[in-house]
């Protein structure tokens, strides 16, 4: 949480944080500003002090609405700076940023850098700043940065926002189920009133509309993958694929608050009309692991132990898992869970990249998403819900939704 930042910064030997870029779809900036129409900004956070936001004058009112004290970049005489730098854009920008940092009280110490910018441009700017400011060490944090450690746990207001977007997401899922069940089948293919095949693309166009009506965005798309496509976990689904009765469809939807706020992440597997014995058996195994893990979840548990438990349960049912073969492409092939927040995937990590430091803690929001995948059999199935580990240690599904496998359709 933000309240943990001073302690985390001290533990990381950081005197300040700086965040570069826009306040749209820029998680590090949005974490402090919220979604705002502020572009090309610089946010400075000194340890134990209130943040300071440097913005352009054209966006001063949007910046002021964030509640963070602001300074106008336009107040600096860039034309004079540019001339003084010999009309070198890099030197001029480095001098401008040096002036802003100095005015924010950052002239020495260890400073972590976050945000979104072109990688080459950011590297050039920071390299020039290091030359201009030899008393400042710009720290490169790679794994579980100080800011990400703060973001891993959510406060009450953040959880409520995540609960709200999760609820809206399941409402859209319900609309999809209602749309599918209101159609009829012809020769085992779902068709519309004109008798034309309903495709993955047809359904996704509906999903996009219903999300937009709720003011939600979908920058990373939506997975709606039937049959063989759903047997590869992140296959998005071919828009031209028709929907056939009895064929499992992996429906994974992960919209975000407009402008780049919090994500939802939710998956169900459906069969239209009926499910084959093979599909039902596979789904029963996934549901058993899902329900077992959900009843066993408790805070202060290593994520690798929770992952190991899921692998054990699947192996007992005859499925290959990552525990026996990390490179397996069938059976249980991915992490059981991941953190969720301003990024759709964030720490803690449960799968291949998990370490001893990945611990399920109170106030985290994580997904639980066991799945089984058999490409040669054209079968994939996954169940996923976002789970809040409450301060009292109990787990709460943010937006409960039925676990039915079969979606009835008209004969």
N, C-alpha and C positions, 0 to 999 in steps of 0.2 A: 504494500500500500504506500501511498505518497508519504504517510506519516513515518514510514520506515526509512525514507531516503537519507536523512542525516546520519543515522546509524550505519546504513549500508555504505554511504560515501566514506565515512570514517574507516570502516573495515577495509574498504578498497583503496585507502590512502588517496582519496580524491578531494581536491579543494573546490572543484566546480564541474558542472556539466554544461555543455552547449548543444543545442539542437538546431539543425539547419533545415531550411526548406519551407514547404507550404503547410498549412493547417487543414488540408484536404488529403485524405488517404495517405497520411504520414503518421504512423502510430506513435512514434516518440513525441512528435509535436502535439498531436491530438490528446495525448495523455495529460498534458498540462493546459492546453488552450480549449479543449473541446473542438468540435467541428466548426470552423470559422473561415470566412473568405479572406484569408491572409496568405499572401504568397511571397516567396523569396525572403523569409523572415530569419531572424537570429534570436533564439531564446537562450538566456544565460541564467543558470541556477547555481549560485554560490551556496556552499554548505551552511545550513542553519539560517539561510536568508530567503526572502521572497523572490520568485523568478522575476526577470526583467525581459520584456519582449521588444525587440527592435523591428519596426515594420515601415512600410512605405506610407507616405501621407495620404495617398488615395484610399488606403484601407484603414485609416486611423480609427474610424468609428467601429468597424468590425473588430479591430484589435482591442479597443477599449471594452467591448461587450464581453470579452473573455474574463474580465475582472482582474487581469494581470497588469501591473504598471507597465507603461509603454514609453518608448522613445522613437522619434521619427528618423528613419534613415535619411530622409530627404533633407533634414537639417544639416547634414554634413555636406560641405561644398565639394561634390564629386568632380566637378569640372576643374577646380583648382588642384584636387588630389591627382586627377588624371594628367594634368599638365606637369605637375611636379614629378610624377613617376616616369616622365619621358614618353608619355602617351602609350605606356605598356599596360594593357588591361589587367594582367595578372598582378603586377606590382601595385597598381592602383587599388584593386580589390583587396589585396592583402593589407595595404595601408588602411583602407576603410575599416576592415574587420578588426585590425589592431586598435584603432581609435574607439570602436564600439566596445571591445573587450575592456579597454582601459577605463572607459566611462562606467562600465559595469563593475569595476573594481578587480578585474582579473589581469594582473601584471606578472604573476609568478605562480608556481605551484603545479599540481598535476590535474589535468583537465580531460575528462572523457568526452568524446564526440559522438553524436547520434544524428538521426534524421535521414532524409532522402535527398540525394543530389546525384548528378552524373558522377560516376566513380572517378573518372579521369580528372574532371574539373575539381572535385573535392580533394583529391590527392594533391593536385597542383597548388590549390589554395592553402591547404594545411602545411605543405612543404615550405611555401613562401612565408607563412606565418611563423613557422619554427625558426626561420632565419631572422625574421624581424623581432621575435620575442624569445630569445635564448633562455630566459628564466622560466618559460612555460614549457611543460612537457605535455604534449597532446597524446593521451593514452589510447592505445588501440585495444579495445576489449572485444574478444571474439566469441567466447562461449559463456552463456549466462551472465551477461553484462550486469552492472550495478542497476541500471534502469530496468532491465528485464526482471531482475530479482524483486524489485518493488512491484512491478506489474503483475507478477505471478499470483499475488493475493489481492482480492477485491474488497472494497468497502461496501457498505450497505447500498449506497446510491448506485454504484457500478453494478452490483448484483441485480438490482431492480431493473436497470436498463437491459441487462442480459436476459432477465426473465421475460421482459416485455417483447424483445425481438424473438426469443424462442417461442413465445406464445403466438405471435403473428406468423411465424414460420409454420407452426403446426396447423394454423387456420388455412394457410395456403395448401398444405398437404391434404387437409380435409377437402378442399375444393377440387384438388386433383382426383382424389378417390371418388368423389361424387360425380365428376365429369366422366371418368372411366366407366363407372357402374351404370351410367345413364345411356351408354352406347349399346349397340347390338353387335352380335358376331355373325359373320358370314364366312363359311368354309374355314372356321377356326381363326379368322383374322378380325380384329375389331374394326368396324366401319362406321362412318357417319351416316346422316340421313340420306345422303346422295349415293350411298353404297361404296364410297371411296375409302381406302384404307387409312386408318388413323396411325400416324407415324410418331417416332420420337420427337421429330421437329414440331409436329402438331401440339404435342403435350407441352414442350418447352415454351412455345409461344404463349400458351395459356399461363404457364408458371410466371413468365416474365411480366405479363400483364398484371397478374394478381399481386406480384411483389411490388410493382410500380405503383399500384393503387394504394398500397400501404406505405409508400414513401421509402421502400427498401431498395437497395442496389444489389447487384450480383456480379461484381467485377471478376470473379473467378469461375463464373458459369455455374451450371448445375449438372450433376450426373443423373442421367435417366437411361440406364443401360440394360437392355434385355438380352437374355440368352448368353451366347458366347461373349458378347461385349461385357457383360456384368461379371464375367469370370476373371477379368483383369481389374484389380481394385480401382484404379483411377481412370479407366476408360470412360469417357464422357457420354458415349452412346452416339451412334450414327444417326443424324437427323432423318435420313431416308428409311431407316429400319421400321417395318410395320410391327404393330403389337399383336402378338399371337396368343391365343388362349393357352393356359397351362405353362407358359414359359416364364421363369423367374425374371423379375425386373429389379435391379438395384437402383433405388431412388435416394440419392444423397444430395441434400440441399443445404447451402451455406451462405445465405445472404448477409448483408451488413447494413448497419444504420447508414442513412444517406450521408455522403461526404467522407465516410471512412471512420465510423465509430466502432461499436462492438459487433462481433460476428455471432451468428447462430451456427450450429452444425448438427444435422439430424439425418438419420438414414432409416429407411424401412425397405424390406424386400417384399414384393407383391407378385402373386400369380393371378392372372385374370380368369375368372370363371371356375377354374379348378387347378389343382396342383398334382403333378405326378407323384408316385410313391417315393421316387428318388429325391425329388425336390423337397417333399415333406420331411423325409428323414434328415436331410442336410439342414433344413431350417430348424428342426427340433433340436439338433445338436448345438446350433448357434444360440438358440433361445435358452437352452439349459445353461450354457456357459455364461451368457449375459445375466440371467437371473441369479446364478450362483455367485458371480463376482459382485453383483449389486448388493446382495445380502451380506457379503463378507467385507465390503469396503469400510475402512477405518483410517483415520488420519495417523500421521507419524509412521507410515509404512513405506518401505522402499518400493519405488515403482518397479524395479526389476523383480521383486518378489511377487507383485501383483501380476506382472507379465508372465512370470514363471508358473503361477497358479493357473492362468488361462491355458498355457501350453500343456500343462499336466492334464487338465480336464479334457482338452481336445485329443491328446494322445491316447487317453483311456478309452476314447470312442473311435480309435483307429485312424486318426488323421495325422498327417505329417505336420510338423510345426517348426518354427524358427529355432526352437531349443535344440532339436536334433540336427537340423540343417539350416543355418542362417540364410542360405541362398535358395531355399525351396521356392518353387513357383506354383505349388499347389498345396492345398490344405490351409493352414493358418499362417499367412505370409507376412503380416505386418504387426506393428505395435498395437496393443490392446487399447491404448488411450493416448491422449495428448492434452496439454493445456489449451485453453480457449480464452480469447479476450479481444484485444485490438488487432491481433493477428489470428487467422483461423487455426494456425498451428504455432504454439508457443510452449515453452517449458511449463511443467516438467515433462520429461521424455520417458516413455515406457519401452520403446522398441530397441532397434539396433544401436542407437546413439546414447542410450541411457547409461548413467554412471551411478556410483554410490551416493552422489550428492542429490540425485533426483528422489525427492521424498514427497509423498502426498500429504499436504498440510491443510489445516483448517483455513477457510476463506478462499480456497482455490476453486476455480471452475474448470472441470476436465470433461472430456468426452469418454464414454465407455462404448467401444465399438468392435466386438468380436465379429469375425467373419470367416467363411470358408470359400475356397475358390478352386474349381476344377475345369480348366480351359478345354481339355480334351473331351470332357463330357458336356461342355456348354452350360455349366452350372456355376453360379456365384450367389452368395447370400450374405447379408450384413445387417446388423441392428446397431443403431447408435442413438444415444441420448446425451445431452449436456447435463452434468451433475454438479451441484454445488455442495462442497464440504462445509457444512455450517459450523459456526463457532462452538456449538455444543457437541461436535464430533459426528453428528448424524449426516447422512447423505440425502440430498433432495434433487429429484429430477426437476429441472426448471420448467418443463412443459410436457407433462405426461400425454401419451398418445397410444391408442390401441396397438397391440402387437400382432394383429390378424395377418396371416399370410395370403389368404384368398380374398380378392375383390370380386364380388358377384357382378355379372353383366347380364344384359338381356339375351335371351336365347335367339 
